[in-house]
Structure formats: structure tokens, C-alpha cells
Amino acid sequence: MMSKNKSVSTMMLMLIAVLLFGMAACAPVSDSECNSLRAELDTANAELNRLRAEIATVKPASLEELLRQRRSIRNYTDAPLMQEEVMKLLWAGQGITVAWGGRTAPSAGALYPLELYVAVGNVENLAPGVYRYDPRQNKLSLLKEGDVRKSLALASLGQSSVADAAIDIVIAAVYKRTTAKYGSRGERYVHIEVGHAAQNICLQATALDLGVVTIGAFEDAAVAKIIGMSPDEVPLYVISVGRMK
């Protein structure tokens, strides 16, 4: 995982590259100006080489490091998420990993009773609204236009993190997919499975240097109505995600 300092260094690297390009295109009008530009170019080159060496040492965080770093974060900045980050979070929760349809989280009997929704409020190139995640196509389908974060926060017993987050992922379950095979015991299997999926999302958020908190305190009927769930779907988790302060 690349830390905030590493991310800043990457941005500096890009700025330096632009500066170098500008210098190369500049035609000095005097020897003194030319010498001055050469000195600036040497300084910029030295910084560029230093940053290249620094970035070359960055390695992806191990699972052990992500587990150690994961925390419940409820305070976020106003900075937007990128659409790519949103897709990585959803894929971590229910993405398909093999040709026959196996997913990132284990499921009793490979029956996959979970459905993922995302209430988008502050994401680059993604309009505010409620979307359903399609794991087979790894894409989003717009279900409802408009920002529902405040309504979702009220349904979540007034928890401000839900309103302040850039997105809120809502995990729902269709129990009959599992109970049709396992009977009442299948309800337990569904609850175990949603924990698997939520932890995957939390670890992916940690890897992306994002703040995340899982929420189970909410009014089921209100959340289902806000999201626009079908009658056979029951909301089990709200997961708020945003950039950390």
C-alpha cells in the first residue's frame, strides 16, 4: 500500500516532469538566464531521481499489515473517491474470481445470497444515486438518481458517518437462496457470509488508504425503501467509506 506521503511524492514527481518539459521547451534569451535554467534543471533532476528511488522501494502491503492497520473510521474529508476505488471495494465484497462463478467471499453451497448496493454521493465521474453491483459483469446499474446519504443516515439512527461518507455500501440478503437448501440453518450461513464480505471490503478500503466503518444499527424497512430493494431482500450491513481526515 502507498501511504499518504508516498502519494504526495508521486504527485510531486508528476509536477517535476511537467516542469522539466517546460524548461526543455524554453528558449533563454541570455547566457545568464540559460545558466540559471540549467541550475534549476539540475536541481529538478536530482529531486526527480530521489523520488524515483523512493517510489521504487514502495511495496504492496501484506495481509498481516492490512489486518493490523484496519480501524473503524467515522470522520472523512470532502475529497471525492475515484470510480475505480469504488469498483475495487465492491469487487472485494462479491467479485467473481473463477470462470464457474466463485467469488471473493465464501458462500455455503456456493449459493451467494448477498446483493451489494452503493449509495453514491461524492465520486468522480459517477452521478449521485443508488446503484446495484453486478458481480458477473463487474459493473454498476443505476437504480435511483439523487443523493440519499442523509436519508440513509436518518434510517441508521442518525449516525453522521453515513451522511458524511463519500459512499455507503449496503449489503442485502435473499435468505431463500440459502434456506431452500439448508432450511433454518441457512439463516446462520447467510449471517456468516455477510461478515466475510464486509471484512473483505474493510481490508480493501485499508489497502486504498480510505476510512471505513461497518454499521448494523438501522431500521431495516427504512433502509430497504431508500435503496429500493425488492421484497425478498433484507438489508444486513451499511458500510460507510470516505477519505480520512
C-alpha positions as CSV (number, residue, x, y, z in Angstrom):
1,M,0.0,0.0,0.0
2,M,1.2,3.5,-0.8
3,S,1.0,5.9,2.2
4,K,-0.2,9.5,2.0
5,N,3.4,10.7,1.9
6,K,4.1,8.3,-1.0
7,S,1.0,9.6,-2.8
8,V,2.2,13.2,-2.3
9,S,5.6,12.2,-3.6
10,T,4.0,10.7,-6.7
11,M,2.2,14.0,-7.4
12,M,5.4,15.8,-6.9
13,L,7.0,13.6,-9.4
14,M,4.4,14.4,-12.0
15,L,4.8,18.1,-11.3
16,I,8.5,17.9,-11.7
17,A,8.1,16.1,-15.0
18,V,5.9,19.0,-16.2
19,L,8.5,21.5,-15.1
20,L,11.2,19.7,-16.9
21,F,9.1,19.6,-20.1
22,G,8.5,23.3,-19.8
23,M,12.2,24.0,-19.3
24,A,13.1,21.9,-22.3
25,A,10.7,23.9,-24.5
26,C,12.0,27.3,-23.2
27,A,14.5,29.3,-25.3
28,P,16.6,31.5,-23.0
29,V,17.4,34.9,-24.3
30,S,20.7,35.4,-22.5
31,D,23.7,33.4,-21.1
32,S,22.8,34.3,-17.5
33,E,19.2,33.1,-18.0
34,C,20.4,29.9,-19.6
35,N,22.8,29.2,-16.7
36,S,20.0,29.9,-14.2
37,L,17.7,27.5,-16.0
38,R,20.4,24.8,-16.1
39,A,20.9,25.1,-12.4
40,E,17.1,24.8,-11.8
41,L,17.1,21.8,-14.2
42,D,20.0,20.1,-12.3
43,T,18.1,20.6,-9.0
44,A,14.9,19.3,-10.5
45,N,16.7,16.3,-12.0
46,A,18.2,15.5,-8.6
47,E,14.8,15.6,-7.0
48,L,13.3,13.5,-9.8
49,N,16.0,10.8,-9.2
50,R,15.4,10.9,-5.5
51,L,11.7,10.4,-5.9
52,R,12.2,7.6,-8.4
53,A,14.3,5.8,-5.9
54,E,11.8,6.4,-3.2
55,I,8.8,5.1,-5.2
56,A,10.8,2.1,-6.4
57,T,11.0,0.9,-2.8
58,V,7.2,1.0,-2.2
59,K,5.8,-2.5,-1.9
60,P,2.2,-3.6,-1.6
61,A,1.0,-4.1,2.0
62,S,0.9,-7.7,3.2
63,L,-2.3,-9.1,4.5
64,E,-0.8,-9.0,8.0
65,E,-0.1,-5.3,7.6
66,L,-3.7,-4.6,6.4
67,L,-5.1,-6.5,9.3
68,R,-3.0,-4.5,11.7
69,Q,-3.9,-1.2,10.2
70,R,-7.7,-1.8,9.8
71,R,-9.7,0.5,12.1
72,S,-13.3,1.9,12.2
73,I,-13.0,5.4,10.8
74,R,-16.1,7.7,11.1
75,N,-14.6,11.1,10.1
76,Y,-14.0,12.0,6.4
77,T,-12.8,14.8,4.3
78,D,-14.9,16.4,1.5
79,A,-12.5,14.9,-1.1
80,P,-14.2,12.6,-3.7
81,L,-13.5,8.9,-4.3
82,M,-12.5,7.7,-7.7
83,Q,-14.8,5.4,-9.6
84,E,-12.0,2.8,-9.8
85,E,-11.8,2.8,-6.0
86,V,-15.5,2.2,-5.7
87,M,-15.3,-0.7,-8.1
88,K,-12.4,-2.3,-6.2
89,L,-14.4,-2.1,-2.9
90,L,-17.4,-3.8,-4.5
91,W,-15.3,-6.4,-6.2
92,A,-13.6,-7.2,-2.9
93,G,-17.0,-7.8,-1.4
94,Q,-18.6,-10.0,-4.1
95,G,-16.4,-10.1,-7.2
96,I,-16.1,-13.2,-9.3
97,T,-12.7,-14.8,-9.3
98,V,-13.1,-18.0,-11.3
99,A,-14.9,-19.0,-14.5
100,W,-17.6,-21.1,-12.8
101,G,-18.6,-18.1,-10.7
102,G,-16.8,-18.4,-7.4
103,R,-16.5,-15.2,-5.5
104,T,-14.1,-13.3,-3.2
105,A,-16.1,-14.3,-0.1
106,P,-17.0,-18.0,0.7
107,S,-20.7,-19.0,0.5
108,A,-22.4,-22.1,1.8
109,G,-23.1,-24.3,-1.1
110,A,-21.9,-21.5,-3.5
111,L,-25.4,-20.1,-3.4
112,Y,-24.4,-16.5,-3.0
113,P,-27.5,-14.9,-1.3
114,L,-25.9,-11.4,-1.0
115,E,-26.7,-8.3,-3.1
116,L,-24.5,-5.2,-3.0
117,Y,-25.8,-1.7,-3.4
118,V,-23.9,1.6,-3.2
119,A,-25.3,5.0,-2.3
120,V,-23.1,7.4,-4.2
121,G,-22.7,11.0,-3.0
122,N,-19.2,12.1,-3.8
123,V,-17.4,10.1,-6.5
124,E,-15.6,11.5,-9.6
125,N,-17.4,10.7,-12.8
126,L,-20.2,9.0,-11.1
127,A,-23.5,10.8,-10.5
128,P,-25.1,10.7,-7.1
129,G,-27.6,8.0,-6.8
130,V,-28.2,4.4,-5.7
131,Y,-26.5,1.7,-7.8
132,R,-26.6,-2.1,-7.8
133,Y,-23.4,-4.0,-8.2
134,D,-23.5,-6.8,-10.9
135,P,-20.6,-9.2,-10.0
136,R,-21.0,-11.1,-13.2
137,Q,-20.2,-8.1,-15.3
138,N,-18.3,-6.2,-12.6
139,K,-20.3,-3.1,-13.3
140,L,-22.9,-0.8,-11.7
141,S,-26.5,-0.3,-12.7
142,L,-28.3,3.0,-11.7
143,L,-31.5,2.3,-9.7
144,K,-32.3,5.7,-8.3
145,E,-31.0,9.2,-9.1
146,G,-30.1,11.6,-6.4
147,D,-28.0,11.7,-3.2
148,V,-29.7,9.6,-0.4
149,R,-26.9,9.7,2.2
150,K,-28.8,12.0,4.6
151,S,-31.9,9.9,4.4
152,L,-29.8,6.7,4.9
153,A,-28.1,8.4,7.9
154,L,-31.5,9.1,9.5
155,A,-32.5,5.5,8.9
156,S,-29.2,4.5,10.5
157,L,-30.3,6.1,13.8
158,G,-28.8,9.4,12.9
159,Q,-25.2,8.2,12.5
160,S,-23.3,11.1,10.9
161,S,-20.7,8.9,9.3
162,V,-23.3,7.7,6.8
163,A,-24.1,11.2,5.7
164,D,-20.5,12.4,5.6
165,A,-19.0,9.4,3.7
166,A,-18.4,9.6,0.0
167,I,-20.3,6.4,-0.4
168,D,-22.3,3.9,1.6
169,I,-22.3,0.3,0.6
170,V,-25.4,-1.6,1.6
171,I,-25.3,-5.4,1.7
172,A,-28.6,-7.2,1.5
173,A,-29.5,-10.8,1.6
174,V,-32.1,-13.0,-0.2
175,Y,-32.4,-15.7,2.5
176,K,-34.4,-18.2,0.4
177,R,-31.4,-18.8,-1.9
178,T,-29.7,-20.5,1.1
179,T,-32.6,-21.7,3.2
180,A,-34.1,-23.5,0.2
181,K,-31.2,-26.0,0.6
182,Y,-30.3,-25.7,4.3
183,G,-33.5,-24.9,6.0
184,S,-33.5,-22.6,9.0
185,R,-29.8,-23.3,9.5
186,G,-29.2,-21.4,6.2
187,E,-30.0,-18.1,8.0
188,R,-26.9,-18.6,10.1
189,Y,-24.9,-19.3,7.0
190,V,-26.1,-16.0,5.4
191,H,-25.0,-14.1,8.5
192,I,-21.6,-15.7,8.4
193,E,-21.3,-14.9,4.8
194,V,-22.1,-11.2,5.2
195,G,-19.3,-11.0,7.7
196,H,-16.8,-12.4,5.2
197,A,-17.9,-9.9,2.5
198,A,-17.8,-6.9,4.9
199,Q,-14.3,-7.8,6.1
200,N,-13.1,-8.1,2.5
201,I,-14.4,-4.6,1.9
202,C,-12.8,-3.2,5.0
203,L,-9.4,-4.6,4.1
204,Q,-9.7,-3.3,0.5
205,A,-10.5,0.1,1.9
206,T,-7.5,-0.1,4.2
207,A,-5.3,-1.0,1.2
208,L,-6.6,2.0,-0.6
209,D,-5.9,4.3,2.4
210,L,-9.6,5.0,2.8
211,G,-11.6,5.3,6.0
212,V,-14.3,2.7,6.5
213,V,-16.8,1.8,9.2
214,T,-19.4,-1.0,9.3
215,I,-22.8,-0.3,10.7
216,G,-25.5,-2.7,11.8
217,A,-27.8,-0.2,13.7
218,F,-30.5,0.8,11.3
219,E,-34.2,0.5,10.6
220,D,-34.5,-2.4,8.1
221,A,-37.7,-1.3,6.4
222,A,-36.5,2.3,6.0
223,V,-33.1,1.3,4.5
224,A,-34.8,-1.1,2.1
225,K,-37.2,1.6,0.9
226,I,-34.4,4.2,0.5
227,I,-32.3,1.8,-1.5
228,G,-35.2,0.4,-3.5
229,M,-34.7,-3.2,-2.6
230,S,-37.1,-6.0,-3.8
231,P,-39.5,-7.5,-1.2
232,D,-37.4,-10.6,-0.8
233,E,-34.2,-8.7,0.1
234,V,-33.3,-7.8,3.7
235,P,-30.5,-5.2,4.5
236,L,-27.8,-6.6,6.8
237,Y,-25.0,-4.1,6.7
238,V,-24.3,-0.4,5.9
239,I,-20.6,0.3,5.2
240,S,-19.5,3.9,5.0
241,V,-16.4,4.8,3.1
242,G,-14.6,8.1,2.6
243,R,-11.2,9.8,2.6
244,M,-9.7,10.0,6.0
245,K,-9.1,13.4,7.7
